[in-house]
Amino acid sequence: MKKVIQFIIFMSLVLLIAACGSGIGTSSATRTAFNPSAITTADSQKYNAYIEILNYASGRSFNFWINRYFEIFGEDLEPNADADFSAVLLPEHAPLLYSGIIARTEEPRRLAMRGPDFGRADEKMLLVCDAFENLVRLLFYEAHNYYYNLRYLEDDFALGREIHLRIFAYEEALWQAINEFMEAFSPILIAFQAADLPVFAERGMWIHYHSLSLIVAAVEIERLLDTNTDEVNANLQDFEPLHDKLNGHVEALMELQFDRAQIQLEGRGINDHINMFMIPVQRISAAADEINEAISNNRSFDRPFEHFITELGALVSRYNQMLS
C-alpha cells in the first residue's frame, strides 16, 4: 500500500489551485505550449481535471474496495479459495458505481487531446485513464457479477483465480501508468504548487506562504532523492540548499504560530488547525535532518527517506485541513 500513500502525498497538495472558468480550445491546431510563468485559465482547467482523477484513483473511497477485495482473498498470487464468499465484496449497486467511476475519466480524456499542450503528460494521462478503467471494470463489473451471482459455484472457482491474477496485473499497470505520468507531469506540478506564493506574499498571508513554501521545498527534496535511491547517495551539494530552504520556512512558522494577529488575519482554518499543523512541520524537519546526517556520513538514506515521505503525507494532509 506504500504506492497509494506516496501518490496521495503529491496529489493532495495541488487541490490548492481552484478550478476557474473554461477556455479550453477544441482544435489541436490551436494548442499552445504550457508556460509556467504565465498560467492561464485553460491551464488551470486541464490541471484540475488531471488532479481530480488522480486524487480519486488514490483516494480512500476507491481504494477501500480494492483493500476489501484483498482482505477477503489475500495478497498471494493464489487466492484464498476458502474465503467467506458471503462477505460483501462490493455493494449491490456496484454496477451503478462502475458507471459513475468510469465517467470520471471523460473530462481528463477530453482535455488530454485539447487545449494547452502539457507535452508528454497529455499522452501519459490517456494511459492512466485506460489503466484505471480496466481495473474499475474488472472489480466493479466482472468480479462483482461473478461473486454476486454465485457463479464460482458453477466453475469451481476457475474464473475467480483468473480474476485474482488480473486484479494484480491491472493494479500494477495502473501504478506504472501513474508513475510515468508523474515523471512527465513533475515540472507542471511544481509550477502550479508555487503559483499562489506571490499572492500570499502580496496579501501578507505569511503562514500560508511559509506553509506552502515548506511543502514545495519538501517535494523538491523528494524529487532529488527519488532519482538517487538504492546504494547511491545524493550529492550533498544538491541536497544542502534544499535542506536549508526547508528549515528556513520551518523556523518562520515556529515564530508565526504564536502571532495571534497574523493567525486572525489569515482566517478560521489557520486559527483552528495551526497547532496541529505544527506537529508534522517539526517532524518533517527532523526527517530531513536524518537524511542530511545519512548523506553526510556516506550512509544509505533509504530508511530516512521513507520516514520523510511519510511525514510529507501528514504535512500535506494537515495543510489541506487548514484550507478547508
Backbone bond lengths (Angstrom), bond angles and torsions (degrees), N, CA, C in turn:
res aa  C-N    CA-C-N  psi(-1)  N-CA   C-N-CA  omega(-1)  CA-C   N-CA-C  phi
1 M - - - 1.462 - - 1.526 112.85 -
2 K 1.302 116.86 -0.79 1.454 119.95 -177.89 1.520 111.76 -61.21
3 K 1.332 116.79 -35.67 1.456 119.84 -178.60 1.523 111.15 -62.26
4 V 1.313 116.59 -37.90 1.460 120.36 179.35 1.515 110.52 -64.66
5 I 1.337 116.62 -46.08 1.461 121.10 -179.38 1.520 110.56 -60.41
6 Q 1.320 116.06 -46.01 1.454 120.07 -177.27 1.522 110.43 -63.85
7 F 1.309 117.15 -37.06 1.451 120.03 -178.76 1.524 111.46 -69.90
8 I 1.324 116.86 -39.40 1.460 120.64 176.68 1.513 110.37 -57.58
9 I 1.305 117.13 -37.06 1.454 121.35 179.91 1.522 110.76 -55.28
10 F 1.306 115.88 -50.05 1.454 119.01 -176.95 1.521 112.20 -70.07
11 M 1.310 116.11 -38.29 1.445 118.66 -170.64 1.518 114.57 -82.86
12 S 1.292 118.14 -33.61 1.454 119.60 -178.30 1.518 111.10 -60.80
13 L 1.307 115.66 -38.14 1.448 120.70 -175.69 1.514 112.60 -57.93
14 V 1.319 117.60 -40.94 1.442 119.61 -170.59 1.519 113.19 -79.74
15 L 1.317 118.43 4.06 1.450 120.07 171.43 1.521 110.83 -67.99
16 L 1.325 116.61 -8.72 1.460 120.83 178.94 1.519 111.46 -63.19
17 I 1.316 117.43 -31.27 1.457 120.83 -177.19 1.518 109.04 -84.28
18 A 1.315 117.57 112.90 1.462 120.93 -176.53 1.516 110.19 -78.59
19 A 1.332 115.09 143.77 1.462 119.39 175.38 1.516 108.86 -66.18
20 C 1.323 115.78 138.84 1.468 117.25 -176.57 1.518 109.98 -143.75
21 G 1.311 115.66 112.44 1.447 121.21 172.14 1.505 114.56 66.50
22 S 1.336 115.32 -168.73 1.448 120.09 178.28 1.511 109.09 -114.90
23 G 1.316 116.90 -122.78 1.448 119.29 175.86 1.512 114.18 94.83
24 I 1.324 117.97 11.04 1.458 120.16 177.42 1.517 108.97 -80.30
25 G 1.316 116.07 128.02 1.453 119.89 179.39 1.515 111.77 -70.53
26 T 1.316 116.84 162.00 1.463 121.07 -178.39 1.521 112.16 -109.23
27 S 1.294 117.81 -5.64 1.459 119.74 -178.23 1.514 110.00 -115.80
28 S 1.347 115.58 131.00 1.455 119.28 178.79 1.518 111.01 -64.81
29 A 1.338 116.89 -22.57 1.456 120.09 -179.06 1.522 111.52 -69.05
30 T 1.343 118.29 -21.40 1.458 121.56 -176.74 1.530 112.07 -99.67
31 R 1.324 117.48 7.00 1.456 120.32 -177.31 1.515 110.75 -68.03
32 T 1.336 115.17 138.49 1.456 121.07 177.99 1.530 108.82 -118.66
33 A 1.316 116.09 148.45 1.457 121.07 -178.54 1.527 110.19 -68.64
34 F 1.323 116.30 145.88 1.460 122.41 178.01 1.520 109.70 -64.77
35 N 1.349 115.48 131.48 1.461 121.91 178.27 1.523 108.36 -116.06
36 P 1.339 118.83 106.81 1.469 120.89 -175.60 1.518 113.88 -63.13
37 S 1.328 117.69 -19.40 1.469 119.83 -179.91 1.521 112.12 -90.74
38 A 1.327 117.43 -3.00 1.468 120.82 179.42 1.524 109.16 -146.31
39 I 1.333 116.26 70.33 1.468 121.70 -178.06 1.526 109.99 -70.68
40 T 1.321 116.31 129.78 1.454 121.97 -175.77 1.529 111.53 -104.46
41 T 1.333 115.37 171.47 1.460 120.78 175.56 1.527 111.03 -60.37
42 A 1.319 115.90 -40.30 1.465 119.80 178.95 1.529 110.92 -65.15
43 D 1.320 117.00 -38.56 1.465 120.53 175.34 1.525 110.11 -57.88
44 S 1.338 115.72 -47.57 1.464 120.82 -177.58 1.517 111.76 -62.72
45 Q 1.335 117.04 -39.55 1.456 119.69 -179.18 1.524 111.14 -64.36
46 K 1.328 116.61 -45.47 1.463 119.27 178.85 1.518 110.48 -66.33
47 Y 1.319 116.08 -44.42 1.464 121.24 -179.68 1.525 110.98 -56.26
48 N 1.313 116.50 -48.06 1.460 120.56 -177.70 1.523 112.37 -67.37
49 A 1.332 117.44 -33.29 1.463 120.40 176.54 1.523 110.08 -64.44
50 Y 1.317 116.19 -40.77 1.462 120.36 177.89 1.526 110.46 -65.23
51 I 1.323 115.92 -45.36 1.457 120.58 -177.94 1.525 110.85 -63.98
52 E 1.312 116.85 -38.67 1.468 120.21 -177.52 1.525 111.84 -61.81
53 I 1.332 117.63 -46.11 1.459 118.90 -178.58 1.532 110.60 -69.78
54 L 1.324 116.86 -35.32 1.456 119.77 179.10 1.527 111.22 -69.78
55 N 1.316 116.13 -39.61 1.468 119.59 175.61 1.524 110.81 -60.92
56 Y 1.321 116.28 -42.07 1.463 119.10 -178.63 1.531 110.86 -67.13
57 A 1.322 116.03 -42.48 1.464 120.03 -178.50 1.526 111.46 -62.13
58 S 1.331 117.24 -27.30 1.464 120.83 -178.99 1.517 112.56 -105.27
59 G 1.336 117.20 2.25 1.459 121.33 -173.84 1.509 113.85 -81.97
60 R 1.324 114.70 168.83 1.459 120.77 -175.25 1.522 112.75 -65.34
61 S 1.325 117.64 -40.89 1.465 119.52 -173.81 1.517 111.83 -63.81
62 F 1.330 117.88 -41.08 1.459 120.51 179.40 1.525 110.81 -75.45
63 N 1.322 116.90 -46.79 1.461 120.09 -176.37 1.525 112.42 -71.90
64 F 1.336 117.43 -17.31 1.458 119.71 174.49 1.517 110.57 -56.95
65 W 1.341 117.24 -43.04 1.453 120.54 -176.22 1.525 111.70 -75.42
66 I 1.335 117.71 -33.26 1.463 119.69 174.46 1.521 109.64 -64.98
67 N 1.340 115.98 -46.09 1.460 119.75 178.24 1.522 111.08 -62.72
68 R 1.337 116.47 -36.48 1.452 121.25 178.55 1.535 110.46 -61.69
69 Y 1.321 115.70 -42.52 1.460 119.59 178.50 1.526 110.59 -58.57
70 F 1.338 116.88 -49.07 1.460 120.10 -176.95 1.522 112.07 -70.25
71 E 1.326 117.85 -26.17 1.463 119.97 174.27 1.527 110.58 -63.66
72 I 1.324 116.41 -36.73 1.466 121.25 -177.95 1.524 111.31 -79.71
73 F 1.333 116.75 -46.30 1.465 120.20 -171.40 1.526 114.20 -103.05
74 G 1.318 118.13 -4.29 1.450 121.07 178.26 1.519 112.56 83.60
75 E 1.326 115.32 167.43 1.459 121.07 -176.96 1.523 112.34 -105.75
76 D 1.330 117.35 10.16 1.465 120.03 173.12 1.522 109.15 -81.96
77 L 1.324 116.19 158.31 1.465 119.98 179.35 1.523 111.83 -63.67
78 E 1.324 116.66 -29.46 1.462 120.44 174.22 1.527 107.69 -92.53
79 P 1.322 117.83 116.57 1.470 119.72 -176.61 1.524 112.14 -69.10
80 N 1.294 115.42 156.43 1.455 121.65 177.38 1.519 109.32 -75.70
81 A 1.316 116.65 98.79 1.467 121.47 -177.24 1.517 112.13 -72.08
82 D 1.327 117.01 -12.12 1.464 120.96 177.76 1.514 112.21 -94.43
83 A 1.323 115.93 12.28 1.464 120.09 -179.00 1.520 110.66 -62.64
84 D 1.323 115.41 156.96 1.462 121.05 177.92 1.531 108.29 -79.97
85 F 1.334 115.81 95.58 1.459 119.75 -176.99 1.524 112.53 -70.89
86 S 1.321 115.94 -10.09 1.468 118.10 176.87 1.521 110.92 -78.50
87 A 1.339 115.51 -15.22 1.461 118.89 177.06 1.525 109.36 -63.89
88 V 1.306 115.30 150.23 1.462 119.57 -176.77 1.526 109.09 -76.71
89 L 1.327 115.51 105.34 1.458 120.03 176.65 1.521 109.99 -74.23
90 L 1.321 115.19 -48.64 1.460 122.18 177.06 1.526 107.88 -140.26
91 P 1.318 118.13 156.56 1.463 119.54 179.33 1.525 111.25 -68.19
92 E 1.319 115.99 161.57 1.468 120.20 -179.25 1.518 112.31 -57.22
93 H 1.323 116.30 -33.28 1.464 119.26 -176.46 1.530 111.39 -88.61
94 A 1.348 117.88 25.18 1.462 121.80 179.60 1.530 112.94 -54.23
95 P 1.362 119.80 -40.27 1.473 118.67 177.55 1.527 113.34 -59.91
96 L 1.328 116.60 -34.00 1.467 119.10 176.22 1.521 110.67 -70.98
97 L 1.332 116.09 -40.05 1.460 119.76 175.41 1.517 110.16 -59.81
98 Y 1.323 115.61 -41.26 1.465 121.03 179.97 1.528 110.33 -57.25
99 S 1.320 116.98 -47.56 1.469 120.51 -179.09 1.523 111.18 -62.40
100 G 1.340 116.00 -42.38 1.460 119.56 -178.88 1.513 112.63 -68.03
101 I 1.325 116.16 -37.93 1.466 119.56 -179.19 1.520 110.70 -70.11
102 I 1.330 115.90 -43.37 1.463 119.45 178.62 1.526 110.63 -59.65
103 A 1.335 116.39 -35.82 1.466 120.30 -179.41 1.526 112.14 -62.93
104 R 1.321 117.29 -21.57 1.460 120.57 -178.95 1.528 112.42 -66.97
105 T 1.319 117.78 -18.84 1.462 119.78 179.92 1.526 112.80 -87.46
106 E 1.331 117.21 -7.82 1.466 119.23 -175.07 1.528 112.06 -63.01
107 E 1.334 116.62 -47.37 1.465 119.43 -176.84 1.524 112.45 -67.57
108 P 1.332 119.87 -49.06 1.469 117.27 177.59 1.529 112.80 -62.63
109 R 1.327 117.79 -33.22 1.468 119.55 175.98 1.526 110.71 -62.18
110 R 1.324 115.35 -46.16 1.468 119.75 -177.91 1.528 110.92 -62.88
111 L 1.322 115.57 -45.45 1.459 119.77 -175.56 1.521 112.58 -73.92
112 A 1.331 116.91 -24.17 1.463 119.20 178.26 1.521 111.40 -64.04
113 M 1.332 116.35 -23.34 1.465 120.43 -177.73 1.525 112.42 -104.84
114 R 1.355 116.68 3.61 1.456 119.74 -175.99 1.516 110.68 -139.90
115 G 1.329 115.37 174.50 1.448 121.13 171.56 1.519 113.13 68.31
116 P 1.331 117.23 -152.88 1.464 121.33 -177.67 1.524 111.19 -56.74
117 D 1.308 115.82 144.95 1.462 121.30 -177.86 1.525 109.04 -90.80
118 F 1.330 116.68 109.78 1.460 121.80 177.01 1.523 111.08 -93.78
119 G 1.316 117.21 17.84 1.459 121.93 175.66 1.516 112.61 64.56
120 R 1.336 116.27 -137.34 1.458 121.70 -177.55 1.518 112.28 -62.24
121 A 1.320 117.66 -23.00 1.468 120.20 179.55 1.525 110.81 -61.65
122 D 1.347 117.89 -33.83 1.462 120.47 178.24 1.530 110.88 -64.85
123 E 1.320 116.07 -44.37 1.469 119.89 178.74 1.530 110.73 -63.34
124 K 1.321 116.13 -42.53 1.458 120.43 -178.01 1.524 111.82 -69.28
125 M 1.331 117.72 -30.55 1.456 119.85 177.07 1.515 111.15 -64.51
126 L 1.320 117.94 -37.43 1.464 120.58 176.93 1.531 110.62 -61.91
127 L 1.321 116.75 -37.12 1.460 120.25 178.22 1.528 110.88 -70.03
128 V 1.327 117.43 -35.67 1.462 121.07 175.41 1.524 109.93 -61.72
129 C 1.326 116.64 -45.88 1.468 120.94 179.57 1.526 110.87 -60.75
130 D 1.331 116.86 -43.39 1.464 120.58 178.74 1.532 110.81 -60.02
131 A 1.322 116.53 -48.51 1.466 121.03 -176.69 1.525 110.98 -66.35
132 F 1.322 116.38 -39.47 1.465 120.46 179.58 1.526 110.43 -64.89
133 E 1.322 117.36 -45.34 1.461 121.13 179.61 1.531 111.20 -62.66
134 N 1.324 117.43 -38.81 1.466 120.56 179.05 1.526 111.02 -61.25
135 L 1.332 116.69 -44.66 1.461 120.59 -179.38 1.521 111.04 -67.96
136 V 1.325 116.83 -42.42 1.466 121.08 -179.88 1.525 110.40 -63.77
137 R 1.316 116.59 -44.06 1.464 120.91 -179.33 1.527 110.82 -62.37
138 L 1.324 115.97 -41.73 1.466 120.04 -179.32 1.528 111.34 -66.24
139 L 1.325 117.17 -45.38 1.460 120.50 -174.13 1.520 112.22 -78.92
140 F 1.320 117.09 -49.13 1.464 121.02 -171.95 1.524 113.39 -85.84
141 Y 1.303 117.77 -13.03 1.460 119.78 -178.31 1.534 110.59 -118.92
142 E 1.324 116.58 -63.53 1.467 119.28 -173.87 1.533 111.94 -69.18
143 A 1.336 117.33 -52.08 1.465 120.06 -179.43 1.525 110.77 -64.57
144 H 1.322 116.37 -40.61 1.467 120.03 179.82 1.528 110.62 -59.62
145 N 1.313 117.22 -48.97 1.467 120.53 -179.01 1.530 111.41 -62.69
146 Y 1.317 115.61 -38.34 1.465 120.09 -178.26 1.525 111.03 -63.05
147 Y 1.318 117.03 -46.66 1.463 119.89 -176.85 1.525 112.57 -84.42
148 Y 1.305 117.23 -37.37 1.465 119.88 -177.87 1.528 111.24 -66.20
149 N 1.330 115.58 -34.76 1.469 120.05 -179.85 1.533 113.22 -94.08
150 L 1.316 116.95 11.25 1.476 123.58 174.53 1.521 113.36 60.19
151 R 1.320 117.27 30.53 1.454 119.85 -177.58 1.520 112.68 -70.73
152 Y 1.338 116.75 -19.51 1.459 119.44 177.81 1.525 111.82 -63.74
153 L 1.344 117.40 -19.33 1.464 120.84 176.84 1.518 111.49 -73.95
154 E 1.331 115.79 -21.80 1.462 120.55 -176.01 1.527 112.98 -87.86
155 D 1.327 117.38 -27.17 1.476 119.43 -173.83 1.526 112.80 -120.60
156 D 1.344 116.63 16.58 1.462 120.98 178.49 1.529 111.24 54.71
157 F 1.338 114.61 38.42 1.461 122.03 172.69 1.534 113.28 70.70
158 A 1.328 118.18 16.50 1.467 120.99 -177.90 1.528 111.39 -62.91
159 L 1.344 116.71 -50.09 1.462 119.84 179.52 1.532 110.47 -67.46
160 G 1.325 117.01 -30.70 1.456 120.25 177.84 1.520 111.98 -60.11
161 R 1.341 116.43 -40.57 1.465 120.42 177.82 1.532 110.70 -65.61
162 E 1.326 115.49 -40.83 1.469 119.65 178.95 1.531 110.55 -64.31
163 I 1.338 116.88 -45.23 1.463 121.43 179.02 1.526 110.04 -59.62
164 H 1.319 116.27 -41.66 1.463 121.08 -178.48 1.530 111.03 -59.26
165 L 1.333 116.58 -46.86 1.463 120.19 179.49 1.523 111.10 -65.65
166 R 1.315 116.57 -37.10 1.465 119.76 179.93 1.523 111.80 -69.51
167 I 1.328 117.53 -33.60 1.463 119.57 176.80 1.526 109.92 -62.85
168 F 1.336 116.63 -43.48 1.459 119.80 174.54 1.527 110.63 -57.00
169 A 1.335 115.89 -49.87 1.465 120.37 -176.26 1.516 111.84 -64.88
170 Y 1.336 117.49 -41.65 1.459 120.71 -177.39 1.520 111.75 -70.87
171 E 1.343 116.49 -35.80 1.468 118.38 177.24 1.524 110.18 -66.79
172 E 1.327 116.56 -42.00 1.464 120.61 177.57 1.520 110.60 -62.52
173 A 1.336 116.98 -40.22 1.468 120.57 179.20 1.523 110.89 -64.46
174 L 1.346 116.41 -37.40 1.459 119.68 178.56 1.519 110.48 -63.02
175 W 1.338 116.91 -46.27 1.461 118.90 -177.65 1.526 111.99 -71.02
176 Q 1.299 117.67 -30.00 1.459 119.28 174.15 1.528 109.75 -65.36
177 A 1.331 116.39 -42.63 1.463 120.24 178.20 1.524 110.91 -63.97
178 I 1.333 116.26 -40.52 1.464 120.79 178.85 1.530 110.52 -63.17
179 N 1.324 116.91 -45.57 1.465 120.36 -179.11 1.523 111.39 -62.65
180 E 1.335 116.62 -41.27 1.461 120.04 178.30 1.524 110.80 -66.35
181 F 1.327 115.58 -38.40 1.459 118.94 176.93 1.526 110.63 -62.83
182 M 1.347 116.84 -46.45 1.450 120.53 -177.33 1.522 111.57 -62.18
183 E 1.309 116.73 -35.47 1.468 119.56 177.88 1.521 110.61 -61.67
184 A 1.336 116.72 -42.11 1.464 120.66 179.83 1.529 112.08 -76.69
185 F 1.326 116.05 -27.27 1.468 122.10 -172.58 1.536 113.09 -89.32
186 S 1.325 117.74 -14.78 1.463 121.73 -171.60 1.526 114.14 -53.14
187 P 1.345 120.47 -46.31 1.467 118.82 179.62 1.528 112.85 -60.83
188 I 1.326 116.44 -37.29 1.468 120.41 178.73 1.521 109.71 -70.35
189 L 1.325 116.64 -39.44 1.457 121.75 178.81 1.522 110.88 -58.61
190 I 1.325 117.07 -48.61 1.460 121.12 -179.62 1.521 110.75 -62.95
191 A 1.324 116.98 -39.67 1.470 120.19 -179.67 1.523 111.27 -61.63
192 F 1.323 116.83 -43.01 1.456 119.93 179.88 1.527 111.81 -71.90
193 Q 1.317 116.77 -35.15 1.456 119.39 178.61 1.524 111.18 -60.10
194 A 1.333 115.28 -37.45 1.461 119.90 -176.86 1.521 113.50 -89.55
195 A 1.331 117.78 -3.73 1.465 120.49 -171.41 1.524 113.61 -63.57
196 D 1.340 117.61 -31.43 1.459 120.36 -177.11 1.524 113.58 -86.49
197 L 1.320 117.92 -8.78 1.461 119.79 -174.36 1.532 113.37 -59.84
198 P 1.346 119.34 -46.36 1.469 118.24 178.79 1.530 112.60 -61.45
199 V 1.328 117.16 -34.90 1.472 120.65 179.07 1.532 109.99 -66.34
200 F 1.335 116.92 -44.54 1.467 120.48 177.99 1.524 110.69 -59.38
201 A 1.338 116.49 -44.12 1.466 120.38 -178.96 1.527 110.71 -64.74
202 E 1.329 116.86 -42.91 1.469 121.42 -179.24 1.519 111.65 -61.84
203 R 1.330 116.98 -35.59 1.462 121.37 -178.05 1.532 112.74 -89.89
204 G 1.324 116.28 1.09 1.453 118.84 179.97 1.516 113.58 70.40
205 M 1.337 117.25 25.09 1.464 122.14 -179.59 1.532 107.76 -91.87
206 W 1.327 114.81 75.15 1.456 119.82 -168.89 1.523 113.02 -75.56
207 I 1.300 118.32 -26.44 1.467 119.06 175.25 1.523 109.60 -67.93
208 H 1.338 116.14 -46.19 1.459 119.88 174.50 1.537 110.33 -57.84
209 Y 1.327 115.07 -46.04 1.465 120.57 -175.01 1.524 111.38 -60.85
210 H 1.318 117.05 -51.31 1.464 119.68 -176.50 1.533 111.56 -73.10
211 S 1.330 116.76 -30.47 1.471 119.33 177.77 1.524 110.49 -65.33
212 L 1.324 116.54 -49.23 1.455 120.26 -179.85 1.526 110.93 -67.65
213 S 1.338 116.71 -39.69 1.463 120.06 178.36 1.522 110.79 -62.23
214 L 1.323 116.42 -37.67 1.459 121.11 176.76 1.522 110.92 -61.25
215 I 1.337 116.68 -44.53 1.456 120.70 -179.40 1.525 110.70 -66.65
216 V 1.330 116.83 -41.62 1.467 120.16 177.91 1.523 110.11 -60.32
217 A 1.343 116.92 -43.69 1.461 120.35 178.47 1.526 110.86 -62.77
218 A 1.339 116.50 -39.89 1.464 120.50 179.14 1.526 111.28 -65.06
219 V 1.331 116.88 -39.96 1.464 120.33 178.01 1.529 110.29 -66.35
220 E 1.332 116.69 -37.00 1.469 119.73 176.77 1.529 110.85 -63.54
221 I 1.329 116.71 -39.41 1.464 120.69 175.64 1.531 110.00 -62.30
222 E 1.329 115.63 -43.98 1.468 119.92 179.15 1.522 110.33 -59.35
223 R 1.320 117.08 -43.61 1.467 120.49 -179.05 1.526 110.98 -64.07
224 L 1.327 117.09 -40.00 1.460 120.74 179.06 1.516 111.27 -64.14
225 L 1.325 116.32 -49.86 1.466 119.80 -173.37 1.515 112.37 -77.08
226 D 1.331 117.89 -26.19 1.456 120.39 -179.56 1.529 110.99 -68.32
227 T 1.321 117.19 -18.51 1.465 120.36 177.81 1.523 111.16 -97.16
228 N 1.346 116.43 2.49 1.464 120.16 -177.48 1.526 111.82 -133.20
229 T 1.328 116.96 36.44 1.459 120.81 -176.85 1.528 111.30 -83.69
230 D 1.336 116.04 -163.19 1.455 124.26 -175.38 1.536 109.91 65.72
231 E 1.315 117.40 -133.09 1.456 120.78 -175.06 1.529 112.80 -88.61
232 V 1.309 117.51 -5.90 1.460 120.74 -173.77 1.520 109.75 -95.25
233 N 1.330 117.24 124.46 1.460 121.74 178.21 1.516 110.54 -83.96
234 A 1.313 115.37 146.33 1.461 119.87 175.64 1.524 109.07 -68.89
235 N 1.298 115.50 155.18 1.456 120.62 176.03 1.522 108.29 -69.35
236 L 1.337 116.47 123.31 1.462 120.91 -178.24 1.522 111.09 -58.89
237 Q 1.327 115.67 -29.43 1.464 119.92 178.74 1.529 110.85 -62.05
238 D 1.334 116.99 -35.53 1.460 121.11 179.72 1.525 111.37 -77.32
239 F 1.317 116.82 -34.43 1.463 120.63 -175.61 1.519 112.90 -78.08
240 E 1.332 117.13 -38.61 1.468 121.05 -172.68 1.525 114.35 -54.91
241 P 1.353 119.60 -48.93 1.470 117.72 -178.99 1.522 113.42 -63.77
242 L 1.331 117.26 -34.36 1.462 119.88 177.17 1.524 110.81 -69.60
243 H 1.322 116.26 -39.29 1.463 121.07 176.92 1.528 110.42 -62.40
244 D 1.334 116.11 -43.92 1.471 120.48 178.66 1.524 111.04 -64.15
245 K 1.337 115.71 -40.82 1.465 119.52 179.09 1.524 110.84 -62.15
246 L 1.321 116.21 -46.30 1.469 120.80 179.32 1.527 110.66 -59.48
247 N 1.328 117.39 -46.70 1.462 120.22 -178.35 1.521 112.08 -67.04
248 G 1.326 117.15 -30.65 1.467 119.93 176.70 1.520 111.44 -62.25
249 H 1.315 116.86 -41.82 1.466 120.33 178.76 1.529 111.21 -72.09
250 V 1.324 116.51 -33.50 1.466 119.90 175.63 1.523 110.03 -61.95
251 E 1.327 117.09 -46.48 1.464 121.26 -179.83 1.521 111.63 -61.40
252 A 1.337 116.53 -40.32 1.473 119.92 178.95 1.524 110.45 -63.36
253 L 1.325 116.78 -41.89 1.471 120.89 -179.65 1.527 111.32 -68.75
254 M 1.319 117.48 -33.22 1.457 120.57 178.25 1.527 110.76 -61.26
255 E 1.311 116.34 -33.04 1.469 120.55 177.10 1.527 111.45 -80.38
256 L 1.318 116.20 -43.03 1.469 120.54 -175.13 1.521 113.07 -67.83
257 Q 1.321 118.16 -24.17 1.464 119.76 -177.38 1.531 112.44 -62.88
258 F 1.326 116.76 -19.45 1.465 120.38 -179.66 1.528 112.64 -103.72
259 D 1.325 117.29 3.50 1.469 122.07 -178.80 1.527 108.69 -89.92
260 R 1.319 116.59 92.87 1.459 120.88 -174.30 1.533 111.95 -62.39
261 A 1.329 116.69 -38.63 1.469 119.29 -179.84 1.527 110.48 -62.92
262 Q 1.342 116.86 -41.78 1.459 120.58 179.39 1.522 110.83 -66.31
263 I 1.311 116.03 -40.34 1.466 120.55 179.34 1.519 110.94 -62.29
264 Q 1.319 116.56 -44.13 1.468 120.26 179.34 1.520 110.69 -65.08
265 L 1.325 116.84 -36.87 1.463 121.33 179.38 1.521 111.55 -60.95
266 E 1.328 117.10 -36.24 1.461 120.67 -171.07 1.517 114.29 -91.57
267 G 1.331 118.28 -0.68 1.452 119.34 168.98 1.504 115.43 109.96
268 R 1.318 113.90 169.07 1.457 122.23 -174.44 1.527 112.59 -62.90
269 G 1.336 116.48 -37.77 1.466 119.15 -178.77 1.514 111.82 -59.57
270 I 1.331 116.41 -42.10 1.463 120.98 178.07 1.523 109.70 -65.02
271 N 1.315 116.28 -44.88 1.466 120.90 -178.47 1.529 111.37 -60.61
272 D 1.333 116.40 -40.55 1.468 120.77 -175.62 1.527 113.02 -77.40
273 H 1.330 117.68 -26.25 1.463 119.67 -168.52 1.525 115.19 -121.87
274 I 1.324 119.24 -3.23 1.460 120.15 -173.25 1.521 111.98 -60.07
275 N 1.329 117.60 -40.72 1.469 119.58 -178.31 1.524 111.57 -64.82
276 M 1.340 116.69 -42.60 1.463 119.84 178.71 1.524 110.93 -70.01
277 F 1.331 116.90 -32.85 1.455 120.97 179.48 1.523 111.24 -64.37
278 M 1.330 116.82 -33.96 1.456 120.15 -176.93 1.530 112.52 -68.04
279 I 1.321 117.64 -19.97 1.469 119.45 178.80 1.533 110.81 -64.33
280 P 1.358 119.51 -55.16 1.471 117.96 176.96 1.524 113.17 -67.53
281 V 1.349 117.77 -24.48 1.467 120.13 175.65 1.530 109.78 -59.70
282 Q 1.325 116.23 -49.63 1.460 120.36 -179.74 1.530 111.59 -67.59
283 R 1.331 115.75 -35.52 1.467 118.81 -178.24 1.523 112.11 -70.49
284 I 1.331 117.08 -37.45 1.465 117.21 -179.51 1.514 110.01 -72.77
285 S 1.328 117.19 -29.81 1.454 120.22 174.72 1.527 110.13 -64.18
286 A 1.327 116.63 -42.86 1.464 120.89 177.88 1.527 111.08 -64.58
287 A 1.350 116.59 -38.81 1.467 120.51 178.96 1.525 110.66 -65.06
288 A 1.336 116.88 -39.84 1.466 120.19 177.44 1.525 110.62 -64.77
289 D 1.342 116.26 -36.98 1.470 119.86 176.88 1.527 110.80 -63.34
290 E 1.336 117.30 -37.81 1.460 121.31 177.94 1.534 110.73 -62.51
291 I 1.335 115.86 -42.45 1.461 120.15 178.13 1.523 109.95 -63.02
292 N 1.331 115.71 -43.70 1.463 120.72 -179.47 1.528 111.00 -60.32
293 E 1.320 116.17 -42.42 1.463 120.32 179.34 1.529 110.90 -64.43
294 A 1.340 116.42 -42.55 1.465 119.83 179.62 1.521 111.15 -62.92
295 I 1.331 117.11 -44.21 1.460 120.90 -179.37 1.524 110.32 -66.30
296 S 1.335 115.93 -42.14 1.470 120.31 -178.49 1.515 111.82 -62.50
297 N 1.323 116.17 -31.83 1.464 121.07 -178.81 1.524 112.76 -98.85
298 N 1.336 114.47 13.71 1.469 120.68 175.74 1.521 112.28 57.43
299 R 1.336 115.94 38.55 1.462 121.67 176.73 1.520 109.50 -107.28
300 S 1.310 116.75 160.34 1.465 120.66 174.98 1.526 109.78 -62.82
301 F 1.324 116.03 137.20 1.467 119.70 -179.58 1.530 111.25 -105.36
302 D 1.333 117.45 15.47 1.466 120.04 -175.90 1.530 112.07 -57.20
303 R 1.320 116.79 -48.99 1.469 119.10 -177.65 1.529 111.90 -68.22
304 P 1.347 119.50 -47.38 1.470 118.60 174.98 1.528 112.94 -58.46
305 F 1.341 115.88 -33.61 1.466 119.45 179.42 1.523 110.86 -66.39
306 E 1.338 117.58 -40.84 1.461 120.61 176.03 1.534 110.80 -60.95
307 H 1.325 115.65 -40.82 1.468 120.64 176.20 1.523 110.51 -61.10
308 F 1.327 116.07 -42.97 1.465 121.77 179.41 1.526 110.85 -60.93
309 I 1.331 117.61 -44.42 1.463 122.33 179.98 1.531 110.33 -61.48
310 T 1.329 116.54 -42.85 1.466 120.29 178.82 1.519 111.09 -61.46
311 E 1.332 116.55 -44.66 1.461 120.23 -178.85 1.528 111.36 -69.32
312 L 1.330 117.02 -31.31 1.462 119.85 176.42 1.524 110.51 -64.36
313 G 1.323 116.58 -39.00 1.460 119.58 176.68 1.510 111.97 -61.18
314 A 1.342 116.77 -43.98 1.472 120.66 179.07 1.522 110.93 -65.49
315 L 1.319 116.48 -38.12 1.469 121.09 -179.88 1.528 111.11 -62.78
316 V 1.323 115.51 -47.59 1.467 119.92 -179.43 1.524 110.96 -64.46
317 S 1.321 116.51 -41.43 1.464 120.49 179.51 1.526 110.99 -59.43
318 R 1.320 116.74 -45.22 1.466 120.50 179.12 1.525 111.61 -66.93
319 Y 1.320 116.36 -36.61 1.470 119.22 179.06 1.517 110.83 -64.31
320 N 1.329 116.09 -42.43 1.469 119.53 178.45 1.515 110.79 -62.44
321 Q 1.340 117.34 -36.26 1.460 120.21 177.64 1.525 111.11 -63.52
322 M 1.318 116.90 -36.90 1.466 119.53 178.12 1.517 111.74 -64.48
323 L 1.335 116.03 -30.06 1.464 119.32 -178.05 1.505 113.56 -86.31
324 S 1.336 117.29 -15.93 1.462 120.54 -173.39 1.516 111.32 -78.87
